[in-house]
Amino acid sequence: MIKLSVVVNTKNSEKYLKQTLKSVQAIADEIVVVDMASTDKTLEIAKKFTDNISQYPHPELGFVEPAREFAFAQAKGEWIFLLDSDEDIKPELAKLIRQVVDNEETTVPIAEAYFIARSNIIFDQAMTDTGWYPDYQLRLWRQGAIRWLPTIHSVPKIIGKAEYFPCEDRNLAIVHHNYQTLEQFLERSNRYSSVQAENEFSLGKKTDVTPEILWQSFFDEFWRRGFADKGMLEGNHGLILSFLQAQNEMITKGKVWQAQKFPYRPLTLVRLKKLRHRFQQEAAYWWADLLVGQSKGLSKFYWQIRRKLKV
């Protein structure tokens, strides 16, 4: 009986695929690989670990989500564990996954689906803040317990109870070899923002892309990444990622505006002053919020007051 199917989608994945498949080899009853017309050594590597290799019929798509349901349909296991081709797992996580699948006693609550923490390696560093950890992902579930929507970065629909694996021990997190270079980040950002903008535009959303929307799309993400998620305290990595991810949000809105044929939208001095006032209030709030978390005693109380007053 096949209890656990490990599913991996690939496209020119030769760099990390051996490491990915080797990390699950001991716990998988079957390994399912679905490829999207790779031209490197991906298939050669995959064949060393499994015979269950298929080609997704629409490899021209620039993102993986539509291929996932196709991949899950190839799996015969009672449980499915999804792993990306630039990810791997430590022996501690592998052991815990197998214990859950085999219904052994663990500290993990019984459920039909599980979110597992992911440790993102970005620019040669395992990120701690900036919204990149614990970065929970839905990766383990009983066959039939979820449905993956075909849109980019979609949130799967879960049928039944979902629980979380512990994240305090990073050995229980999926290791994700994420962005290795700035060029890679910018290339993916350009590709993903195009798909996101196309989806938003094609869904018939009539949002008028005004200067205020462009402005706020950037700063909402910047405040979240840089301050709420403490990116400003993570050195070069946190600083540049906060700006890059904020830029990505603004470019996505800009591409929706592009799809609308670049309609002219004025920015009057009155409206610009309102944006400036909003920026000043938000900057004061988030600076105070950051210092609340770094202070104690009277100093903490002082910054709590300033946060409340946004000054």
Secondary structure as UniProt FT lines:
FT   STRAND          4..10
FT   TURN            14..16
FT   HELIX           17..24
FT   TURN            25..27
FT   STRAND          30..35
FT   HELIX           42..46
FT   TURN            47..49
FT   STRAND          53..55
FT   TURN            59..60
FT   HELIX           65..73
FT   STRAND          79..82
FT   TURN            85..86
FT   STRAND          87..88
FT   HELIX           91..101
FT   TURN            102..103
FT   STRAND          113..116
FT   STRAND          118..122
FT   TURN            123..124
FT   STRAND          125..126
FT   TURN            130..131
FT   STRAND          137..142
FT   TURN            143..144
FT   STRAND          146..147
FT   TURN            152..153
FT   STRAND          157..158
FT   STRAND          162..164
FT   HELIX           170..172
FT   STRAND          174..177
FT   HELIX           182..202
FT   TURN            203..204
FT   HELIX           211..223
FT   HELIX           224..228
FT   HELIX           231..233
FT   HELIX           235..259
FT   TURN            260..261
FT   HELIX           269..292
FT   TURN            293..294
FT   HELIX           297..309
//
